[in-house]
Amino acid sequence: LKIEFSKYEHPVVLTVEAQAKHVGDLGGGPGGLSKNLFLKKNRFYIVSALADTKVDLKVLSQRLGLGKGGLRMAPEEALGELLQ
């Protein structure tokens, strides 16, 4: 597909604000900073969103067909185990 991209490396960060300290705002808007949420309800989900997007876990749970609630942040250790 020959899609142009830029790669930015940074240490593990837990907030968008901490990420911005390492890579700046990357121009903001579409293609700017993003956040990744590692979630769990019976199985694991990774949700990516633009940094300024509010993610309502109850609404997301319903849109994924998982019912009204129960979708929550997954334990950090589980991600490492899944990626091995």
C-alpha positions, 0 to 999 in steps of 0.5 A: 500500500506504500502508506507514509508514516513516521515512527516515534518511540517513547518509554511506557507512559500511562497518560496522554499528557506523559506521552506528549512530553516525549513526542509533542502533539504530532500536529494535533487533530486527526493523526495526532496523539492517541490513547490505547485502552486495554479492556476486559469482559470475558475476553480482552479488547484493545480500543484506540481513540484520539487523545481528546476522545471521551470513552464511556465504557458503559456505552462502548460495552453496549455497542460491542454487544456486551450488555450494559456494563462490566467492561473494565480496564484489564490488568497490565500483566495480562497484556504482557502474557497475551503478547508472548 
